[in-house]
Every structure is written in structure tokens, then in C-alpha cells.
Amino acid sequence: MDDPDANSTSHRWLAYELHDGLLQWLVGARMGLELALGQPEAHITEIQQPLQTSLDAIESALEEGRELIRFLDSEDVAEVSLSDTIRNFADKVVFEIRQAQQTIDVRSQGKRWPSLPSRTVWNLMRIAQQSIRNAVQHAGTCEIQVVFGWNDSEHPRLVIHDNGCGFDPAESLKTYQFGRAGMLHRAQLIGAAMQVLSTPGQGTTIQVDLPLPPTSETPT
């Protein structure tokens, strides 16, 4: 007999995947199309960029769908550089970042990260992507930093920080936020400790500490 709790967890994970991946790209495509269509009698050069952004977002959605199907089918993904993946993601949403009057910097600090299970890499990628999207949508004019570093206990630490408008975490808990709930769920799935640190007017920091001790090295 199937375990109802296991089924519930699987269904919730798939819901987060659809929210964090496919739907986000489709939202970006819609925004680009709305921007283009909202310019009456615009010259083709004025709507070319938002239309291209929408096309790129749809292509990314298709790519996400193929990758998700492959991951669900084999429960594995090819070994990748996590920081390169996030840089590639930042390149894809650069139009949205510029529209929000923001900049983004992705970098590694200290020694290279240990080799991580594909499941961990996948969920860290999603946490970073959702954190960047949250900053783009809510932080206002700011700088976004994504750092692959280490904590004081010599365990890998992923930090996504922006110096934007910030918010009160206690107040935000009163309202259900699917994106944030998904990030916390992903951290739990990989045994990581995640903190959301923010103060109104002083930016937001998402901090994810991995429990794995450094063993073999892999590109981050």
C-alpha cells in the first residue's frame, strides 16, 4: 500500500517545481508581451527587446520542462557547476533585472565546494533561482549578490543577498507565501539549514548551510 505521507511530499515537491520553474518563465514571458502590447503605435525597434525576452522565456520554459522530465525519470542530473548554472540563469533574466534597476554578481569565495548529490544540486539551484526572482520582484533598486562560500564550521554555505527595501520576516509569516515555503521545503529535503534575514530598509539575506563535510572537490 502506498504511503500517503510520501505521496503528499512528492506531490508538494512537484507543485514547487512547477511554481519555481515553468510558471516563473511563463510569467516572465507574459510580462514581456504585456510590455510590448502596451506601447500603442510603437515602432518595431521599441518592442523588439520585450518580444525577444518573451521568446527566450518560453524557450527556457521548454528547456525546464525537458530537464524536469529527465530528472523525474532518472532521479539524476548531470554534474554541473552550480555557480555557472546560476550565472546562466542571471543572463536569462537580465532584462527583468535591468527593468528593476538592479545588478547581480555571482561568485565563489574560498576553496571549492565538495562533490554534492544531484538532488542537493537541483534543490540548491531552485532556492537560488527563487531568491533572485524574489529580489527582482520585491527588493526595488538594489545590488544582488550570490555567494558560494563557507560557514564557520567549514561547511558549504550559499548566500543570496540584496541591499534593497527589505521586509519584516515576522509580519510576512502572517501571509502564506508559496515561493518561500517551497525554498524552506527544499532546504529540509537536502538536510540544510536555511535562514531568511531581513530588516525594512536594510535588504534581505537568504542563507543556506549544508550539513555535508568537505570531502572531494567539485566546481561550484
BELFENUR-V536949 format. One record per residue. N is the residue number from 1. RES is the residue in one letter. PSI is psi in radians with two decimals (* if undefined). NEAR is the number of other ideal C-beta (glycine too) atoms within 8 Angstrom. Layout:
# BELFENUR-V536949
{{N & RES & PSI & NEAR} {N & RES & PSI & NEAR}}
This chain:
# BELFENUR-V536949
{{1 & M & 2.40 & 2} {2 & D & 2.55 & 5} {3 & D & 2.00 & 6} {4 & P & -0.58 & 6} {5 & D & -0.71 & 6} {6 & A & -0.71 & 8} {7 & N & -0.70 & 9} {8 & S & -0.73 & 8} {9 & T & -0.74 & 8} {10 & S & -0.73 & 8} {11 & H & -0.70 & 8} {12 & R & -0.71 & 9} {13 & W & -0.74 & 10} {14 & L & -0.64 & 8} {15 & A & -0.74 & 8} {16 & Y & -0.65 & 14} {17 & E & -0.80 & 11} {18 & L & -0.69 & 9} {19 & H & -0.81 & 11} {20 & D & -0.43 & 12} {21 & G & -1.50 & 13} {22 & L & -0.87 & 11} {23 & L & -0.61 & 9} {24 & Q & -0.71 & 12} {25 & W & -0.66 & 13} {26 & L & -0.63 & 11} {27 & V & -0.76 & 8} {28 & G & -0.69 & 13} {29 & A & -0.74 & 14} {30 & R & -0.73 & 9} {31 & M & -0.72 & 10} {32 & G & -0.72 & 14} {33 & L & -0.69 & 11} {34 & E & -0.67 & 8} {35 & L & -0.75 & 10} {36 & A & -0.76 & 12} {37 & L & -0.32 & 6} {38 & G & 0.12 & 6} {39 & Q & 1.62 & 9} {40 & P & 2.37 & 4} {41 & E & 0.58 & 3} {42 & A & 2.56 & 8} {43 & H & 2.64 & 5} {44 & I & -0.60 & 6} {45 & T & -0.43 & 5} {46 & E & -0.43 & 7} {47 & I & -0.01 & 12} {48 & Q & -0.76 & 8} {49 & Q & -0.88 & 7} {50 & P & -0.60 & 12} {51 & L & -0.71 & 11} {52 & Q & -0.68 & 8} {53 & T & -0.72 & 13} {54 & S & -0.74 & 15} {55 & L & -0.74 & 9} {56 & D & -0.69 & 9} {57 & A & -0.70 & 14} {58 & I & -0.70 & 11} {59 & E & -0.69 & 8} {60 & S & -0.64 & 10} {61 & A & -0.74 & 13} {62 & L & -0.73 & 8} {63 & E & -0.74 & 8} {64 & E & -0.76 & 11} {65 & G & -0.77 & 10} {66 & R & -0.74 & 8} {67 & E & -0.70 & 9} {68 & L & -0.75 & 11} {69 & I & -0.76 & 8} {70 & R & -0.70 & 9} {71 & F & -0.75 & 11} {72 & L & -0.56 & 7} {73 & D & -0.68 & 6} {74 & S & -0.18 & 6} {75 & E & 0.65 & 7} {76 & D & 2.68 & 5} {77 & V & 2.73 & 10} {78 & A & 2.58 & 3} {79 & E & 2.22 & 7} {80 & V & 2.84 & 8} {81 & S & 2.05 & 7} {82 & L & -0.75 & 14} {83 & S & -0.64 & 13} {84 & D & -0.66 & 9} {85 & T & -0.75 & 10} {86 & I & -0.65 & 14} {87 & R & -0.72 & 9} {88 & N & -0.70 & 8} {89 & F & -0.77 & 12} {90 & A & -0.65 & 13} {91 & D & -0.64 & 7} {92 & K & -0.50 & 9} {93 & V & 0.33 & 12} {94 & V & -0.57 & 8} {95 & F & -0.75 & 10} {96 & E & -0.70 & 11} {97 & I & -0.77 & 13} {98 & R & -0.67 & 8} {99 & Q & -0.58 & 6} {100 & A & 0.09 & 11} {101 & Q & 0.90 & 6} {102 & Q & 2.87 & 15} {103 & T & 2.82 & 6} {104 & I & 2.49 & 11} {105 & D & 2.18 & 8} {106 & V & 2.18 & 9} {107 & R & 2.86 & 9} {108 & S & 2.52 & 10} {109 & Q & 2.36 & 7} {110 & G & -2.78 & 5} {111 & K & 2.92 & 6} {112 & R & 2.61 & 8} {113 & W & 2.72 & 14} {114 & P & 2.89 & 12} {115 & S & 2.32 & 8} {116 & L & 2.59 & 13} {117 & P & 2.62 & 6} {118 & S & -0.60 & 10} {119 & R & -0.69 & 9} {120 & T & -0.78 & 12} {121 & V & -0.79 & 13} {122 & W & -0.85 & 10} {123 & N & -0.59 & 12} {124 & L & -0.71 & 15} {125 & M & -0.78 & 12} {126 & R & -0.70 & 15} {127 & I & -0.78 & 16} {128 & A & -0.77 & 14} {129 & Q & -0.80 & 12} {130 & Q & -0.65 & 13} {131 & S & -0.73 & 12} {132 & I & -0.77 & 16} {133 & R & -0.70 & 11} {134 & N & -0.73 & 12} {135 & A & -0.76 & 15} {136 & V & -0.70 & 13} {137 & Q & -0.48 & 7} {138 & H & -0.33 & 9} {139 & A & -0.33 & 16} {140 & G & -2.89 & 8} {141 & T & 2.15 & 6} {142 & C & 3.06 & 12} {143 & E & 2.35 & 9} {144 & I & 2.28 & 16} {145 & Q & 2.33 & 12} {146 & V & 2.07 & 17} {147 & V & 2.20 & 11} {148 & F & 1.75 & 12} {149 & G & -2.54 & 11} {150 & W & 2.61 & 9} {151 & N & -3.11 & 9} {152 & D & -0.37 & 3} {153 & S & 0.18 & 5} {154 & E & 0.61 & 7} {155 & H & 2.62 & 12} {156 & P & 2.44 & 15} {157 & R & 2.23 & 11} {158 & L & 2.23 & 15} {159 & V & 2.24 & 12} {160 & I & 2.02 & 15} {161 & H & 2.47 & 11} {162 & D & 2.63 & 13} {163 & N & 0.67 & 7} {164 & G & -2.60 & 13} {165 & C & -0.39 & 10} {166 & G & -3.13 & 11} {167 & F & 3.02 & 10} {168 & D & 1.89 & 8} {169 & P & -0.63 & 9} {170 & A & -0.71 & 5} {171 & E & -0.66 & 7} {172 & S & -0.43 & 10} {173 & L & -0.32 & 6} {174 & K & -0.32 & 4} {175 & T & 2.26 & 5} {176 & Y & 2.20 & 4} {177 & Q & 1.89 & 7} {178 & F & -0.72 & 8} {179 & G & -0.82 & 11} {180 & R & -0.69 & 10} {181 & A & -0.68 & 10} {182 & G & -0.71 & 13} {183 & M & -0.77 & 14} {184 & L & -0.71 & 9} {185 & H & -0.72 & 11} {186 & R & -0.72 & 13} {187 & A & -0.73 & 13} {188 & Q & -0.67 & 8} {189 & L & -0.57 & 9} {190 & I & 0.21 & 12} {191 & G & 0.45 & 6} {192 & A & 2.75 & 12} {193 & A & 2.14 & 7} {194 & M & 2.36 & 12} {195 & Q & 2.49 & 7} {196 & V & 1.94 & 9} {197 & L & 2.11 & 9} {198 & S & 2.60 & 12} {199 & T & 2.35 & 8} {200 & P & 2.22 & 8} {201 & G & -0.05 & 5} {202 & Q & 0.31 & 7} {203 & G & -3.09 & 13} {204 & T & 2.46 & 14} {205 & T & 2.22 & 11} {206 & I & 2.14 & 15} {207 & Q & 2.16 & 10} {208 & V & 2.03 & 13} {209 & D & 2.15 & 12} {210 & L & 2.52 & 13} {211 & P & -0.09 & 7} {212 & L & 2.28 & 10} {213 & P & 2.60 & 6} {214 & P & 2.17 & 10} {215 & T & -1.66 & 6} {216 & S & 2.67 & 5} {217 & E & 2.59 & 8} {218 & T & 2.65 & 10} {219 & P & 2.43 & 7} {220 & T & * & 10}}
